[in-house]
Amino acid sequence: MKQQAIHRKKRVFVLTGGGTGGHIYPALAIARGLAERFPGSTIHYVGGKRGLENTIVPREGIPLTTVHCRGLERSVSWQNLAALGDTARGLAESLWFLRRIKADAVIGTGGFVAFPVVMAATLLGIPALIHEQNAFPGVTNRLLAPRVASVMLTFPEAEQRLKAKKTVVTGLPIRPAIVAAKRDEGRRFFGLPESAQVLLAVGGSRGAKRLNEAMVSLSRRWAGDERLHILHVTGEVNYQETLAQLEASGINMDKCGNIRVMPYLDRMDYGLAACDLCVGRAGAAFISEVTVRGLPSILIPYPYAAENHQEANARSLAAAGAARVIVDRELDGQRLHDTIQELMEQPAQLAAMAEAARGAGRPEALAMIVDEVSRVVMSRM
């Protein structure tokens, strides 16, 4: 009866996380999962005053409240005094907001804004949980971990770097379309022959200049060779520059039938479904999508990610046998070509990497996260 009662009551949940899509999109996925599990409940999103959440969250139809927050500089500075002042102000705003709406639980996904909001919940005795996307946890989650009821992890290695009361490895929630897309659908979408090997290279929304340059060199070697079809997503920032480099290399994109270059791919589900091998950065979301699809990958971690967390993510997947890692400073066209050539010529190795990726994937991540939120909330009844 107790389990039934928790689902009948209309509850109030607060999601918080901001600054980048890596914090926002998992929070939105959790919000959708909670809405399905607890029909009729109210969901609020608390973000920062200046983060991307101000653009992304309203599009999802979730009420957005903003509070003050600011990250600390890595060195002693006057800006840090201002940051502490903003954080204190954000904590007061969060205390007032959580009291007013009578929140039943607060779930943080990282970013500076999560600190005052989740901290306020712990001070008020409201059940609080956090989700850590990366193998190397961010500062906010490292500070909050000892105070919250549960820390949900994408990578098991993160537990070693957190002083948490309880951890559970859930994985990172991803879009259902990524899981559902079929290989033949992806091939038809891009007009790719079934017999060809397909490489998907993703530079990311902001681009990856070194990766894109290496892909130009690779494309020059494979242009016109129908054995390998290349889907190259450059990112908006580097798109025109990459096209110019391809043209300067003597590649006529109108006549080259095995290479497609795009600034952005809004059907990433079809791109992942169609390919045999992926090349990309090592953000938690991309890794989660690749592993759920069971795809071998070559990962080039973004070298300027906070505390180099992308390399930690990539090394985790490589240790599982699912990926090869090339650090950004060592990447060039020759190194990328040799690695791809080696893997494409060894079907057994690719198959083993694919199996390892599948084993690391967690398609049930969202359900596990919602289960953990339910457990924490019910334990307080």
N, C-alpha and C positions, 0 to 999 in steps of 0.2 A: 504493500500500500504506500509505503514511503516513496518508492521509486515512481509510482504513478502520480503522487501528489506534486513532486518537483516538476513534472512535465505539465500538469494542469495549471499551476499558478503562473500568472503573467509576470514574468521577471524582467528586470532592467539590467542590461549588460552594457559595459563601456569598453570600447576598443581604443587603444592609443598606440601610436607609432608614427613617425614622420621624418621628413627631410628628403628621403629618397624612396623610389618605388620598391626597393628591396625590403623596406619596413612597412610600406603602405599596403601593397597587394596581398601579402599574407594576412594582414589584419582584416582586409575586406573579405577574403575567403573565409576566415573564421567567423566574421559577422554573418555571412550567408549561411554557414553551417549551423550557427546558433539559431538563426531565424527559422530554419527548417526543423530543428530538433525541439524548439520551444515555441510553437505557434502562438501568435498573439503577443509575444513579449516585445519589449521596446529596446532598441539598440541605438546607442549614441557613439559618436566618434569624437575624441578629443585630440586636436592637433596643435601644432605651433602656429605662430602668427605669420610666418613667411615660407613654410615648407610647401612641397608639391601637393600635400594633402588638401590644400585650399582649392586646387583645381580638380583633383581626381575624385575626392570623396563626394562632393555634391552631385557629380554625375551619376553616382550609384544610388542616389535617393536616401542616403543616410544622414540624419541631422549632424552637423559639424559644429562643435564648440572649440574655440581656440584659446590658448593660455600662453603666457610669456615663457620663453625658454631660450637658452643660448648655450653653446658648447664652450668648454674651457680650452684655452690655448695650451700648447705643450710646454711653454716657458712662462716664467713670471712676467705679468704685464698688467697694465691698467685695464685692458679688455677683460681680464679674468674677474676683476672686481665688479664690472658691469654684468658679466655672466652670472656671478653669484647672486647679484641683486635681481636679475631677471628670473633666475631659478626660484629664489625665495618668493617672488611675486607670483610665479606660476604655481607654486605649492599652495599659497593662500587661495588663489583662484580655484584650484582643483579641490581643495577642502570644501569650499563653499558650494561648488557645483555638485560634487558627489553626495553631500548632505541633502541638497535640494531635491535631487532626482531619486534619492533613496536607492542607490545602486546595489545590486545583488552580487556582482562580481566585476572585476576589472582585469582585462587581459592586455598586456603590453607586448609589442613586437620590436622594440628598440628605437633608437633615435633619441635626441636630446629631450624631446617632449615627454617621452615615456617616463622619465625620472620623476618629475614633480607629480604626475598623475598617479602612477603606481605607488609612490611613496605616500601620497595622501591617502590612498586606499588602506595601506598597512597601518597608518596612524589612526584611522577611523574603525579599524577592525573589519573592513570589507574584504572578503576573499579576493586575493590577487594572484595572478599567474603571469608568467612571461614566456615568450617563445624566442629562442635564439636560432637564427638562420645559419650562422657560420660555424666553422670548426674552431675558429679563434673568436671568442665572444667579444662584443663591444664593451666599452667602458660602462655604459648605462646598465646593461644587464649584469655585468660583474658586480656593480654596486648594489643592485636590487636583489640578486639571487639569494643572499642569506635571509632576506626579509619576507619573501613571498612563499605561498603555500606549495607551489610547484613550478619547476622550470622544464619546459618542453624543448627538446633538442632536435635539430636536423642531423647533426653529426655526433656520433658517440664520443669522439675525442674532446668535444667541448666540455664535457663533465669534469675533466681533469683541471680545467681552468676556472671552475666556478665553485664557490663555497655555498652549496645549495642544501636546503633541508631535504628536498626530494627532486629527483630528475626522472624524466621518462623520454625515451627516444621515440618521437612521433613521425619525423620527417617533415617536409615542407609542403603545405597544401598547394596544389596546382589546379589549373583549369580542367574541368572534365573533358573538354574537347581534345586536349593533348592525349589523354588516355584512350579516347574513343576512336580517333582517326585511324583509318585502315591504309595499308601500304598501297593498294591498288587505287584508292581514292587520291592519295597524294601524287602518285605517278600520273594519273589522268589530269589532275589539276595543273601540273606543270608541263604536260605533254612529253613525259619521259618514257623511253622504251623500257620494257620490263627487264630486259636482259642486261642493261647497262649498270655499272656501278655508279653510285651517286654520292657526291661529297657536298655537304652543307657547311659553309663557312659563315659565321655570324660575328660581325664586328661590334655589335651592340648599338643601342640607340644613339649614343654619343660618338660612335665610331671607335676604331682602334687603328691608328695610323700605321704602326709597324706591321700589324697583321694584314692590313689591306695591301701594303706594299709587297709583302711576301706572297700574297695571293696573286698579285699581278705577275710576278715572276713565275709562279706555278702555272697560271693560265697560259702564259706564253709557251710553256713546254707542252701543254695538253690541248691547245686550241685545235679544233677540227678532228680530234681523236674521239670517236664515238664510244670507245670502251669506258671512258670516264666522263660523266656529266657533272658540271659544277654549278651549284646554286650559291651565289656570293652576295650576302647581305652586308653592305658597307657601313650602314648608319648614315643618317642625313648629312652629317658634318663632312664626311670624306667622299661622298658619292661622286660629285663632279670631278674632283681631283683624281679619283680612281679611274673614271672613264677616260680622262685625258691621258693617264699613264698607260692604259690598255691600248689606246689609239697610237700613242707614241711607240709602243712595242710592236706595232704592225698588226694588231688584232682588229679585224673588222667585225664589230659586234652584230651588225645586220646580217652578216653571212656566216658567222661562227655559230653553228647549231648546237654545240655542246656546253656553252657557257652562258649563264644568265646572271646579270648583275642588277641588284635592286638596292635602293636606299633604305627600304624598310619592308618587312614581311608581316602583314597583318594576319596571314594564315600560317603561323608558325606550326600549328598542329599538322598541316599538310606537309610542310617542309621536313619536319622530324619524321613523319610517317614514310616519306618517300626515300629518305637517304639511308646509306649503309655506314657512313662514317661522318662524324661532326668535328668541326674545328671551331673553337670559340674561347671566350673568357671563362672565368671560373666563379662567377657569381652563384649564390646558392640556388636561385630560381632556375637558371640554365642547367645546372648540374641535376637538380631534381627532375626537370623535364627529360633530360637525356637518360637518366637512370630508369625512370618509369617506363620509357619507351624501350629500354634495353639496348641502347646504342653505344658502341665503342666511340671514344672521343680522344682528340688531341687538345689539351687545354693550355692556353697561354694566359696565366693570371695577370690581371691588371696590376702593374707594379706600384701604383700609388694608392691602392685601397688602404683604408685605415688599418694600421697594425699588420699590414700584409696578409689580411685574412683570406684573400682569394688564393694565395699560394697554399695556405693551410687547407683550404677546401680541395684544391686540385691534388695535393699530396695524399689526402685521405682517399680519394677515388683511385689514384694510382696504386696505393698500397693494397686496395681491394682487387687489383688486376684489371680494372675497367677502363683505364685511361693512360695515355702518355702525357708527360708534362714537358713543355718547353718554356723556360722563363723568358720574359719579354726581351731582355738585353741580349739573349743568345739566338733570337729568332731572325732568320732571313729566308729568302726563297729557297736556297739550297737545302737548308736544314729541314724546312717544312716539306719540300719535295721528297727528300730521302725518307722521311718518316712515313709519309703517305704511301710512297711506292713500296716500302717494306711491308706495310700492313696490307695493302691491296694484293700483294703477291703471296700472302699467307692467309688463305681463307680460314684455316683452323685457328690461327691466332686471333683473327677478327671475331670468330664465333665464340672463342673463350672470353674475350673482352666483353662481348655482348651479353654473355651469360652472367659474368661478374657484375656488369652494370644492372642487369635485371635483378640480381640478388640484392643490390644496394638500394634499388628503388623502393619507394613506399607509396603506392597508389592509395593506400588506406589512411594517409596522413591526416586528412581533415576529420574523418570519423574518429580517429584516435584523439585528436585535439579536443573535439567536442565532448568525447567521453571523459577526458581528464577534467575539463571545466565542470561537467555534470557531477563528477565525483567530489570535487572540491566544494562546490556549492552545497551538495547534499550532506557532506560531512559537517557543515555548520548549522544544519537544521536541528 
